[in-house]
Amino acid sequence: ADVVQIFHGGKSSGFYLSSPLFYGLLVGFALIALLSLPPTLTFLRWRGAVRNGRPPLLSGNARRRLLTLLVAQAMLLLFVMPLLAVLMARGY
């Protein structure tokens, strides 16, 4: 249904390019990608260690807190982004 709306009666590209909320969504996606890099790389290192029969190297308490904070911030952005999309669709 969404694809049909794009080609038949959807909003023009001008609508999106003139909306600050659209740019907010783009920045949000980029931030989520950047915030999820360190935890993802950590999990990949752990997976490699487990495949080789070694226990995963658990980092210090500060690193663990940093990874937890990064994941929490990414989850917060995932919660906020649909709200931005709704506001943009309503014309704010």
C-alpha positions as CSV (number, residue, x, y, z in Angstrom):
1,A,0.0,0.0,0.0
2,D,2.9,2.4,0.8
3,V,4.5,1.9,-2.6
4,V,1.2,2.7,-4.4
5,Q,0.8,5.8,-2.3
6,I,4.3,7.0,-3.4
7,F,3.5,6.7,-7.1
8,H,-0.2,7.7,-6.9
9,G,-1.1,10.6,-4.6
10,G,1.9,10.6,-2.3
11,K,3.7,13.7,-1.2
12,S,6.2,15.3,-3.5
13,S,9.9,15.4,-2.9
14,G,9.6,19.1,-2.2
15,F,7.4,18.3,0.8
16,Y,10.1,16.2,2.4
17,L,13.1,18.4,1.4
18,S,11.5,21.5,2.9
19,S,10.7,19.8,6.2
20,P,13.1,20.2,9.1
21,L,11.6,17.0,10.6
22,F,12.7,15.0,7.6
23,Y,16.3,16.1,8.2
24,G,15.8,15.2,11.9
25,L,14.8,11.7,10.8
26,L,17.9,11.4,8.6
27,V,20.2,12.6,11.4
28,G,18.4,10.1,13.7
29,F,19.1,7.2,11.4
30,A,22.8,8.2,11.2
31,L,23.0,8.6,15.0
32,I,21.5,5.1,15.5
33,A,24.0,3.7,13.1
34,L,26.9,5.4,14.8
35,L,25.7,4.5,18.3
36,S,25.3,0.9,17.5
37,L,28.8,0.4,16.0
38,P,30.7,-0.1,19.3
39,P,28.3,-2.7,20.8
40,T,28.1,-4.5,17.4
41,L,31.8,-4.7,17.1
42,T,32.1,-6.0,20.7
43,F,29.5,-8.7,20.0
44,L,31.3,-9.7,16.8
45,R,34.6,-10.0,18.8
46,W,32.8,-12.2,21.4
47,R,31.4,-14.4,18.7
48,G,34.8,-14.9,17.1
49,A,36.2,-15.9,20.5
50,V,33.4,-18.4,21.2
51,R,33.8,-19.9,17.8
52,N,37.5,-20.5,18.6
53,G,36.6,-22.2,21.9
54,R,37.6,-19.3,24.1
55,P,35.4,-17.5,26.5
56,P,34.5,-13.9,25.4
57,L,36.7,-11.2,26.9
58,L,34.6,-9.1,29.1
59,S,35.9,-5.6,29.3
60,G,36.0,-3.4,32.4
61,N,33.1,-1.9,34.2
62,A,33.5,1.5,32.5
63,R,33.4,0.0,29.0
64,R,30.3,-2.1,30.0
65,R,28.6,1.1,31.2
66,L,29.5,2.9,28.0
67,L,28.1,0.1,25.8
68,T,24.9,0.1,27.9
69,L,24.6,3.8,27.6
70,L,25.1,3.7,23.8
71,V,22.5,1.0,23.4
72,A,20.0,2.9,25.6
73,Q,20.5,6.0,23.6
74,A,19.9,4.2,20.3
75,M,16.7,2.7,21.7
76,L,15.5,6.1,22.8
77,L,16.1,7.4,19.3
78,L,14.2,4.4,17.9
79,F,11.3,5.4,20.1
80,V,11.4,9.1,19.1
81,M,11.8,8.7,15.3
82,P,8.2,7.4,14.6
83,L,6.9,10.4,16.6
84,L,8.9,12.7,14.3
85,A,7.6,10.8,11.3
86,V,4.0,11.3,12.4
87,L,4.6,15.0,13.0
88,M,6.1,15.4,9.6
89,A,3.2,13.6,8.0
90,R,0.8,15.9,9.7
91,G,2.6,18.9,8.3
92,Y,4.3,20.3,11.4
